[in-house]
């Protein structure tokens, strides 16, 4: 069976990787712009914490449900039309978020944006189409770099734009999505090929049964769910916690708006510290550290750091100084930065060549599920007690520490299943 397109030469491959990098980066930049302000924007419509975090869960739920969908559609009709359509949907979602005049419109807009930004599977497929097997991991690193940069720059800009108005970041996100569409339309070639191996890359009971006997895999998949859920518990209510602890209670609507903006800036500072730390760890330190210590030890160290970080948020809140929250963010980011790539690497090492795609896909699906479950419960826990999301997150991470201690040394095995 012949390819629809021939393998591009190296220069074309490099230019395609650049376009994919820009596509994912602009997607994440638009998402990151809303991080500091979304909770307070929803609060301005009268939403309680439980409903605010459900709003965050809606976005992640759509990604969880539709990442496999966009990947399958790109296999049938091509990568280019899927990316163009999904970016256009994202643009409409961001614009709707900025124009919303009620809570239901906010929810509809976030659902639409989550549906559009679930295009990561199509972007990964473009990289798989245009790289050789030996260069594939390096190519996939392009997506990781785009994620990291978008997560750093987006909140920094979003917190600043939020001082103009709480919906300004949404309009800028819509503009970035429009620019993204134009770049993809003119620069992104079609790369789809026919005849590649098909893997069950989404979460399913059949898939779990296929890999349950492989060394480490069950523990690693459970760790993916626990770590992501614990981090999402913290992330979804962090701004609200800062507002309750560090912003004086408002007595007028004008003071309430000023308080929202101040809390958005505090959230921006925390998210920038997290983003910079994670980028340093994942961009430069993780490789040498994995070679020296092994991924299994890094997972153990990372889960312990995350326990300390989650307990540290309310401890810093009791200190009387916001400055103590920033080193706590470093601890959380170090923990996450060590565990996430190490778990992915261990999953790859722990699975056979014929199940590697399935195992990695299930790990990604469970991470997405954690980003749904964490926000769904975070707001309710926050209403019961503002420290509860962090304490429950620390408890989940304590279970993760126990699981991590049972991992097999990555240097002592290679599955042959």
N, C-alpha and C positions, 0 to 999 in steps of 0.2 A: 504494500500500500504506500503510495507516495505522499510526501508532505504537501500541505497546502502552500507552505512557503519554505524555501530552502533555508538552511542554517545561515544566519547572517555572518559576514566577516567580522573580525574582531573589532574594527572601528565602528561598525554598525551596532555590534553588541554593546560596546561601551556607551554609545550615544543613547541606546535604548535603556540601559541601566540608569543613565542620568535622568531620563524622562520619568522612569518609575520612581526614582528617588524624589524628584520634584512632586510627582503626583501624591505619594504617600506623605511627604513632608507637609505639603499644603493642606492635605486632609487633616493631619494631626495638629498643624498650626491652628486651623479653624476650630478644631475641637478644644485645643488648649486655651484659646482665647476666652472660652466660656467658663472654664474651671473656677476662676476666682469670683465670678459674679452670679452664676446660675442659681445658687441657693438663695441669695439675697434678692434676685430678680423674682423668683417664685414667691419668696416671703412677701414681697411688695404687693402680690396679688392675694395675700391672705392665707397662703399655704402654711400648714404646720410642718414640723420636722419630718414626721412620718410620711407625709405626702411629698415633701421635697426630695427625699431620698428615693421614693418610688419613681419620681421623675427621672433621676439618674439611672435607675434600674431599667427603665423603658428603653433607653438608648442601647445599653449593653444587651438587653434581651433581643432586640432586633438584630444585633450583630451575631449573637449566639445562634439565632434561628436561620439567618440568611447568608452567613459566610459560606457554608456548603452550597447553598443555592446559586450564589453568584459564580462560584467555581465551576459548578456543573453547566451553567448556562454558557460560561466562557468556553467550555469544551465543545459545546454544540455550535455556537454562532461566532465565536472568536473573542479574543481578549479586548481588542480595541472598542467594539461597540458596547461591551459590558462596562468598561471603565468610563467611557463617555456618558452613558446613561446614568451610572451610579453617581458620578460627580455632579451631573445636572440635578439629580434628586436631592443630593446633599445641599446644593445651593438653595433650592426651594425651601428645604427644611430650616436652614439657617435664617433665611429671609423671613419665614413664618415665625420663627422664634422672636426676632426683633420686632415684628409687627403685631405680636399677640396682644389681645386686649382682655383675655380671660385665661383661667387655668387650663381649660380643655384645649385651647389653642396651643398653649405651651406643650402639653402632652402630645398633641398631634404633630407638632413641629419636631419634637425630640424623637418620636417614633420614625418620622420620615428621614431625619438625619441619620439615625442609627441604621436604617435600611440602606441608605446610600453609602455610608461609610463602612459597610460590611464588605467592601470590594477588595479586602486584603488578599483573599484567595486568588482573585484574578491577577493582582499585581505579582504575587508569588509565582503564578503560572507563567507570566511574561519572563520572569527571571529564569525559571526552569527551561523555558523554550530557548533562551538565548545564551545559556552558559553550558560549558562542558561539565561532566560529573565531577571532575577534580576541582573545578572552580565554583561549583554550585554554592558551597557554604559561604565563600567570600561574597558571592552575588547576593545571597540572602541577607548578609550583613548590611547591605545597602538599606534594606527595610528597617533593620534595627537602628541604624544611624539616623534615618529619617524620623523614626519614632522618638528617639532621644532628643534630637534637636527641636522637634515640634513641641515636645513636652516641656523643654526649657524655655524656649522663646515665646510660646503661646501664652502661658500664664503671666509672664513678665509684661507683655504688651496688653493682655486682657485686663489686668489689674489697673494699668495706667489709663486705658481707654474707658474703663468703668467709672473713672472719676468725672468723665464728661456726662455720661448717663449710663444706667445699668443695661440698656439695650444696644448701646453703640458697638460693643464687641461682636454682637450677633450680625450686625450689618457689615462689619469688616470681614467676618467669617464668610458671609455670602459673597462678598467681593472677591475674596481669595479663591473660593470655589469656582467663580466665573473665570478668573484668570487661569485656574487649573484646567478647566474645560478647554479653553482656547489653546493652551500649550499642548494638551493631549491631542486635540483635533489636528493640529498642524505638525506635531513632532513624533507622535507615537505610531509606529508601524504595527501592522498585524503580525503576530508571531505564532499563531496557533498551528499545532502539528497534529496529525492523525496517526494513531498507532501506538501511542505511549501506554505504558502499563496503568491500569486503573486500581486505585486503592480505596478502601473504606476509610476515609479520613475524618468522618464525623463521629460523634459519640453514639454508640449503640451497644446493646447487650451482647449481640453477636460478636462485635469487635472486641469487647472486653473478654469474652470467653476465649477468643482466639489467642490472646496474649497473656492470660492470667498465669500460665506456667513459666513465663520467662523471668529470669532473675532480675530483681529490683523493680520490675515494671509496675506491679500493683502499688507498691509503696510510693513510687515516683508520681503516678497518676493521682493518688490521694493527696500527696504533697502539693501538686499543682492546684488542686481545688482548695485546700486549706489555706495556703499562703495567699492566693489571690483573693479569697473571701475575706481573710483577716485584714489585708491591705485596703480592700474596698470599704470595709466597715469603718476604718479610720478616715479614709480619703473623703467619703461622702458627708461626714459630719464635722470635719476638722474646722471648716470656716464657721459653722454654727457654734462650735465650742469656743473658738476664738472670740466670736461676737458676745457670747454669754459671759466670758471671763474677762476680756480685755476692753470691751466697749461699754461705756456708761449707758444705763437704761434711758431710752428716749421718752420724752414727755410730750413731744409734738411731732407731726408728720415730717417737718423739715429736719428735726434732729434725728428722726428714724432713718431718713434717707442718708444723712451724713454718717450715721452709724454703720449703715450697710456699706457705704463706700470705704470707710475706714477698715471694716472687717475684711472687705475684699482685698485691700492692700496688704493686710497682715497675712491673708491666705496666699497672696502672690509671693511674698517673701519666703514663706514656708515651701511652696511648690518649686520655686526657683532653686532653693537649696537642695531639695530632693532631686530635681532634674539634673543639676550640675554634678552632684555626687554620683548619681547612677551612671551618667555619661562617662565620667572619669573611670569608674570601676569597670563598666562593661566595654568601654572603648580602649582602655590601655592596660588595666591591671589584671583582668580576669584570666587572660591567656597565660602570663607568667605564673600567676598564683595556682592555676589549675595544674600546670606542669610540675610545680614544686610540691604541692600538697595533695593533689587529687580532688576531683569534683565532689566526691562523697564528703570529705572533710570540709570543703567550702559550704556545702549545704548545711552541715551541722553548725558551723560557725554563723552562717547567715540566719538560720532560724533562731539561734540564741540572741543575736543582735536585734532581731525583730521583736522578740519577747521584751527585751529591755527597752526598745523604742516605744512600743505600745504602752507599757507601764509608765514610761517617762513623760508622755503627753500630759496626763492629769497631774503627775508630780510637778512638772514645770508650771502647770496652771496654778498650783498651790504656792508657788515660790514668790509670787508678787512681781515677777519680771518676765515680760514676753521674750527677752533675749535668751532665756533658758530653753525656749521651745526650739530654737534653731539647731543646737547640737543634737537634740532629740531627733530632729528631722534627718540629720546626718546618719545617726544610728539606723533609722528605718531604711534610708536609702542604701546604706552599705549592706544591710541584711538582704534587701530585695535584689540589689545589684549582684550579690554573690550567689543567691539561690536560683534565680530565674534562668540564667544561661547555663548554670551547672546542671540543673535538672534536665534541661533540653539536651545537653551533651550526654548525660547519663542515659536518658531515654534512647538516644540514638545508639549508644554503645551496647545497651542491654537488649536490643531487639535484633532479630535476624534481618538479613537483607530483604527477604520477601515480605516482612511485616513492618519495616521501618517507617514507611509513609503512613501506614495506619496508626501506629503507636504515636508518632509525633502529632498527627491530626487529632487523635483523641486527647492528648495532652493539651492542645490548643483549645479544644472544645470544653474541657473541664475548667480551664482558666477562664474562658468566657462565661461558663456557668457560675463560677465564683464571683465574677463581676456583676452577675444578676442577683445572686442570693445575698451577698454582702449589703448592697444598697437597699434591698427589699426589707431587711430587718434593722438596718442601722437607725432609721428615723424613729421607729417604735421604741427601740432600746434607749435612744437619746431622750425621748419624752419621759421614759420611766426614770432615767437618771443620766445626767450629761456625761458621766464617766463610764457608763456601762458599755458603749460600743468599743472603747479601748480595752477595757478589762476582759470582755468576751473575746475580742481579737487576740489578746495575749494568751487566753486559755486555749484558743484554737492553735496558736503557734506553739504552745507547750506540747500539745499532741503532735505537732509537726516535728518538734525536737526529738520526741520519743521515736517517731517513725524514721527520722534521719539517722538515728543511731543504729538502726538495723540495716542500713544500706551496705551492699558489698563493695569493697574497694574496687574502683574502676580499673585498676591496673592488674587485677587478679582474675578477670574473666572476660570472655567474649562469647555471647550466646551463639549457638549454632543451630537454633531452632529455625 
